[in-house]
Amino acid sequence: QRFPVEPSMRLVVDVIEYCQQEVPSFYPISISGYHIREAGSTAAQEIAFTLADGIAYMEACKNRGLDLVAVGRRLSFFFNSHNQLFEEIAKFRAARRMWANICRTRFGLTDDKACQLRFHSQTGGSTLQAMEPSNNVVRVTIQAIAAVLGGTQSLHTNGWDEALSLPSEEAASLALRTQQIIATESGIPDSVDPLGGSPFIEELTDGIEKEALSLIEDIDERGGMIHAIRDGFARRAIEDSAYRAQLDQDSGVSTPVGVERDGEIPEAPFSVDPAVEAMRKSSLEKHRENRDNDLVQNHLVKVEEAARGEVNMIPVMINALESGCTLGEICSALTGVFGEFQDHG
């Protein structure tokens, strides 16, 4: 995160407002919990912090005067899917139920589509192992099945060799085929919520929901998710969970299959060609040489002026980009006004 929390929130709401007016069928943001889980959170923490982010976005949109039904119909979420099959299924089920209730009780929405939890899932990158990496094919398959059984709308399956580098073409193809086999040959997507009603799954779902709601209550008591990020509460909670999980792995309680203390790690299948980096640098230099740099500076000043004011910044930034400004230059201009995020974790 580059900017402090408040201006970051302003930019998000600017995007939502702009898209609501100009491209109303577009989904402007994906509220992510993936990175939260990758950093070491528990399943309950992942959905609690992600939905708390969603609450903060909805409240900011309400304060801006936006139509919350229109906003709710165009929010999407992004979750991780890990190895614990039933826990992950229950996590997704709990998140769907929680968000619907949040939209109805907190924000008074009655439109069913505005209360839906639309979410994308990606299999857990942090669960992939560099030792005996072919075992990751099984891990990815379990995680993908959990996401589908939990009701995901879209899915990304990782390549089995991504613990080593960017995936090889073979690994990327197998990851795609894994999805396609689940979709067309397994019968798993043929039923909605096929494990619903199972006493075990319902108890797991209730338990995760209860734990996540308790965390959201703690966040509310702190003044909301913006304050929980600013004072380091969310980061400390995630770090504590990550530390405990690492202790379990180091002690042998939860050592991944195939991982040995002195095991060998295969050579990475992918490396970046230095020539590609040189080509991109050359392209950027030529762009800067051939543009109207007086016009660029004029637009960067306008970006700074907009950042100091209260106007929606998206049209200003679009004009700046069309004039030849680079994304890095625009971010630098915004940093000059907003400052940079200071982590108090």
Secondary structure, DSSP 4 states (H G I P E B T S, - for coil): --S-HHHHHHHHHHHHHHHHHH-TTS--EEEE-HHHHHTT--HHHHHHHHHHHHHHHHHHHHHHT--HHHHHTTEEEEEEE-S-HHHHHHHHHHHHHHHHHHHHHTT----TGGG---EEEEE-GGG--SSSGGGHHHHHHHHHHHHHHHT-SEEE---TTTTTSSPPHHHHHHHHHHHHHHHHTS-GGGSSSTTTT-HHHHHHHHHHHHHHHHHHHHHHHTTSHHHHHHTTHHHHHHHHHHHHHHHHHHHTSSPPTT--TT---PPPS----HHHHHHHHHHHHHHHHHS-HHHHHHHHHHHHHHHHSSS-SHHHHHHHHHHT--HHHHHHHHHHHH-------
